[in-house]
Amino acid sequence: MITHRVHRLSRRATLWPMRTASAMHDASSRRRRTHHLAAKGAIVVAIALTVGVAQPQLAAASKRPGSPKQVGFRVAASTNPSDTANALSGVSCRGASFCVAVGFYVIAGADKTLVEKFDGARWNTSPSTDPSVISNYLVDVSCPRSNFCMAVGTRGAGATQQTLVESWNGRSWTTATSTNPASEDSFDAVSCPTPRFCAAVGEQVQRGVDRTLVETWNGVRWRNAKSSNVGRGENQLLGISCASATFCAAVGERTSSGHSATLIEGWNGKRWSVLRSTNPGVINLLSGVSCATSRFCEAVGNQVRGSATRTLIERWNGHRWNTVRSTSPNLHSTLWAVSCPQARSCKAVGDVEAGSMTRTLVEGWNGSRWSTSASANPSSRDGLNGVSCATSSACKPVGYQVVDSTTYDSLIEWGT
């Protein structure tokens, strides 16, 4: 089951759908890389490309943003520097005229960072750095101001991988120095409430086991922060949101009795600690979180019950985390990211299996309940990996769209 596979992998496998056969010839290496490089729905793309699902008639439609079916959210024109592989996984907006989306593209056998910037009228590629010769991925970005952003991800380092951080100063992107405390380190998410404080989360491999990784930015440099782990099994942090320099919530998954269970950690300005979270399914995962205030956060992911994969949403009320009711349009529905500009307004995005197709999924919170919102699907296989809402009426989801059996492009939508 595709969604079950997506659920079991950490989010960064999204970045590996276009690896060449030569680069993936070793089975054990492929298994290790896929486990440590995240999923977020785009593994569905990998499967689509592997089996050769060609949709030439839909490829043409993917280039035309104005289909009559696009109600609520519509496709925005985006740039695609690669002829074969382009995908976006994170986005951050500050107002109606400034957004930054990040991801990767593949060209000449090398994986490059992809940054697209919105100026209020159109999206354009913004030159970014690639410190590794063969593999560079950006998975998330946070922009507290239009002249300051931090983007995080992973870069190749010989036979292993290390964290990647790039910073924006209003004019250009530069690689920032981050710590790498273990033999393999990866970032999955970042949150910057101000230019003087950022927190990035992910995982580090210690003695062959994934453990949580947290680094903080103090306005001058990145430093490793002590984080918590539950038990001796796998622990990964996949999403983070900081309402201020003294309040952050980070979410992910941990191994419990051979199954994935939700993991939530909180930052109080002094230390990180594990917070109690719910696990309504047999397998549970949280991949994204957004905190409008220190008393209101929404975390999203999925839960597996029997043969069905359903959306999972948990809410922080200032004292505890509780499961809240969400919609699952199909037996296999997943949420990957959420954005809450205020406590009465949130948008969560992901994907849903619909027969042989994969469709975008958007759910909205209006202060009293979650409901499914109409979203665009320019091809037969589309997915949304990230979302940012500058206001309750201006949201921009990002992800991917399959053009044909050998090509996929970035996908950007806009709406309310």
N, C-alpha and C positions, 0 to 999 in steps of 0.2 A: 504494500500500500504506500503510495507516494507520500501522502501527508504524514503517515506514521514515520517514514524515513526522514522527512524534513524535521519532524518533531524531535527525533532522537539525535539529530546532529546539532551542534552549536551553530550560531547564525553565520559564521564566516564562510561556510562552504559555498555560499552564494558566489564567492569570488573564484571558484574553480571550475565552472562549467565548460570553459573553452581550453583547458589544458590539453596539450598535444599528446598523442599516443606515446611518443618517445619519453615525454616527461612523466608519464603516468604508468610506465611499463611494470614497475615493481609493485606487486599487490600490497605488501605490508606498508610500503611507503605511501601508497594511495590511501590506505585505510587510516594511517596516522595523520596525513595531511588533511583529509576530509574531516576527521574528527576535530582537528584543531583549527580548521578554517571555516567558517560558519554557514548556515544554510539559508535562512530567511527566504524561503520560497523559490529562489532561483535554481535550486537543484532540480526543480520541475523543468526548468529550461534545459538543463543538462540532459535529462531523460528525453525530452522532446527532440533535442538535436541528435541524440544517440540513435533513437529509433527511426529518425528520418521523417518526421511529420512535416510535410510540405504544404504550405497554404499560399500559393502565389497570388490568388485573388484577394486574400486578406492582407498581403504585403502592401498592395497598392492602397488599400483602405487605411493602413497604419500611417501613411504619409499625409492623410487628409484630415486635419483636426476639425471637423464640423459636422460629423454624422448626426442625423436626426435622433439617434438613440442616446446621444451624449447629453443627458439631463442631470443637473446637479453638479457633477464634475465633468470637465471637458479636457481634451488633450491639448497641451501647449507644444509648440514646435521646440524641439531640443536639438542639440548638436551631437553628432556621432562621428568622432574622428577615425574609428575603425570601420572597415568594410565588413567585418564579421562579428565582432563582439564588443558590445557597449552595455553597461548597466550602472544604475545609480542605487545607492543603498541608504543615504542619509541626506537630510536637508535642514537648513536653519534660515528663518526669515526674520528680519527686523523692519517692520513697517511694510507698506504696499510696494515700495520701490527698491527693496534690497533683499535678495535671497542668495544662498550658496548651496549647491547640491554637489555631493561627492560620490565617487564610485571608482570604476576602472574601465579600461579598454585594452584590447589585444592588438598588437601590430608587429609584424615581422617576428612572430614567435615570442615576443616579450610582453609582459603585463605591465601596463602603465597606469599611473593615477589619473583620474578624470575629475576635473572641477568645472562646473558650469555656474555662471553667475547671472542673476536676473537684475536688470536695471530699471524695472518698472514698465518696460515695453517688450523686451525680448530676452531670451536666454542665449548667452554666448560662452564659448569655452574660455576658461581663464588658465593661462600657463601655470603648471604646478611642477614640483620637483619629483625626481625618480632616483633615489640614492642607490637602489639595487639595479644591476644590469638586466635581470630577467623577471623579477616579480616585485611589484609595488601595488598595494591596494589601500584605498581609503574607504572606511565603512561608516564614519559618522563625522559630524561637524557641528560646532556651536559658535554662534556669532552674537555676543551681547551688544556689539556696536557694529556699524557698517565699516569701521576702520580697524576692527579686531575680530579675528576668527581663529579657532583652533580646529584642525581636522586630524583624525587619528585613524590608524589602521595597522597594516603589517607589511614588512618588506623581507625579501629573501636575504639570508646571510649564510652563504655557502650551502651546506646540507640542512640548515635549520632556518629559523625565522626569528625576527626581532620586531619590537614595536616601531611604529612609524608615526611621527607627529609633524604636521606642517602648520605654520602660522601665517596669517594674513594681516598686513599692516595698513591696508587701504590702497596699496599700490602693487604689491607683489607677494607671492608665496615663497617661503623659505623653510627648509628643514630645520626643526628644532631638536635639540639633544634631549633624549629621554633615557631613563634607566632601564636596564634589562637584567633583573636579578637572577634569572634562571637560564638554563640552556636554550629554552624556547619560550618566547614571550609574545603575546598578541593583545592588541586593543580592540574592543568591540564597540565602545561608546564613549562619549565625552559630553560634559556639561559645564558651561562657563556662565555663572550669573553675573560676573563682572570681569573686566580684563585683568584684574589682580587675583582672581581665584578661578581655577578650573579643576575638575576631577575627571580622570579617565579610568575606565575599568576594562577588565578582560580576564585573561588567564595566563599562568606560567606553569611550565612543566617541571615538576619536582619528583625525581625518582620515577619517572614514567607516568605520573599521575597529574592531571590538571588541578591546579589550585588557584584561588582567586588572586587577581592582580589589581592593585589600585595605585595610581600615581596622582599627585596634586601639583598644581602650578601656583606659584606665589607672586606672579608678576615679573619674575626674573628667571626662574629655572623650574624644571620638573624634578620632583623628588619622589622616591618610593614611600608609600604609606602602608602601615601595618593593617592588614584586613583579616577578616575571620573566615574560617572554614568549618563546615559541619561534618564530623566524622573523618574517616581516612580515605573516603572515595573521591570521585570527581566533584569539583566545585568550580563553576564558571559564572562570571558576571557579564551579562549581555546588554544591559541597558542602565542608564543613570540619568537622574534629573536633580539639579540643585536649585532650590528656591532662593537660597542665599549662601554665603560662605560658611554658615553655621548649620545648614540643614540640607542634606542630600539623601536620596533613596536610590539604591542600586539593586537591580533584580537579575535573576538568572535561574540556574538549575543546579541541583546536586544529586548525587547518586544515593539512593536509599533502598536497601533490600533488592538491589538489582534493577530498580526502576528510577526514572527521573522524578524528582520532587522540586517544588518551587524553592527558591532561595532569595531572601530579601535582607539587605544590610542597610543600616542607617548611620549617617554621620551627624554628630551633634556639635561640630566645631573643634572637638578634641580627639575623638576616637570613633572607629567603626565597630559596630556590633550587629550580630544577627538578630533580626526581628521575626516574631512568629508569623507565619503565613499559612494559608489554607491550601489543601490539596484534594479537590473534589473528585478527581479522576484517578485511575490506576497509575497513569503516567501524567505528569504535569510539568509545564515549563512556562516561565515568564521571560519575554524577550525585550519588552519596551516599557518605559515608565515616564510619566510627566507629572510634575508637582506645580500646581498653580500657586500654592502657598504651603507653609509648613503644616497646615491642617487639612490639606486636600491633595491627594495624589491618586492617579489611576495607573495601574500596571496591567499589561495585556500579554497574552500568549495563547496557549492551547492546552487541552486536556484530552486524554485518550480514555474512552470507556468502551470496552468490547472492541468492535470493529470500526467505531466512529471516532473521529477527531473533531472536537468542538472548540469554539472560542472560549477563552478564559479571561475574565476581568476581575481584578481585586482592587479594593479602594482603601486608602488610608484616611482616617477621620481625625487625626491628631493624637490618637491613643492606640489604635490597633488596625490591622488589616483584615478585611472581610471580603468574601466572594460576593459579587453583585451579578444580577441577571443580565446576560448579553444574548445577542441573536446569533444563530448559526444557520445560514441559508441552505446548507447542504450537510451531508454526513461528514464531509471532510472540509472543515473551515479553520483557518488559522489567522491570528492577528500578530503582526510583527512590530508595530510601532504605534505610538499615541502622542497627541499634542493637545494640551489643555491651556489655552490662553487665560482662562478664568475658571472658577469652580463650577460654573453653570454651563460651560461649553467645552466639549472635547471632540476630537476626531481620532478614530483608530483605523488603521489600514492593514491589509494583508491579502490573502488570496483564498479562493474556494475552488474545489474540484467540481466540475459539472460535466459528467460523462468523460469524454476524451479531451475536454477542454479545461483550461485553468483560467479563472476569471478574477478580476480585481474585486476586493472587498473593502468597503468603507462603512464604518459604523459611527453614529453620532450620539453624543450625550447632551441633553437639553436642560439638565438640572433636575430632571425627575426620572428619566428612563433612557436606555440605549435602544437605538433602532437603526436598521440598515438604510444607508443613503445610496442614491443612484450614482454609479461611477462609470467611467468610460472603459471600453474594451476594444482597442483598435485591431487586435489580432485574435487568433484562436487560443493563444496562451499568453496571458498577461499576469503580472503580479506587482503589488505595491510593497516596498520595503521600508519606506520612511515617510514622515509627514511633518510639516511645520505650519502652525496657524499663528500668524502675526496678530490677528484678531479673530473673533468668533465668526466673522463673515469673510475671512480671507485665508484659505488653507491651500497648501500645495503638497500633494502626495507625489512621491517619486518611486521608480522601479524599473521594470523591463518589459519589453514586448518582443515576441518571436516573429520575425519577418518571414523566414522560410526554414528549411531543414538545416541550413548551415549558417544562419545569421540571426542575431537578435540585437535590438537597439534599446537605448534608454527610453524611459517613459516618464513624462511629467504631466500632471494634471492640475487643474485649478478649479476652484469653486467654493461652495459653502456647504 
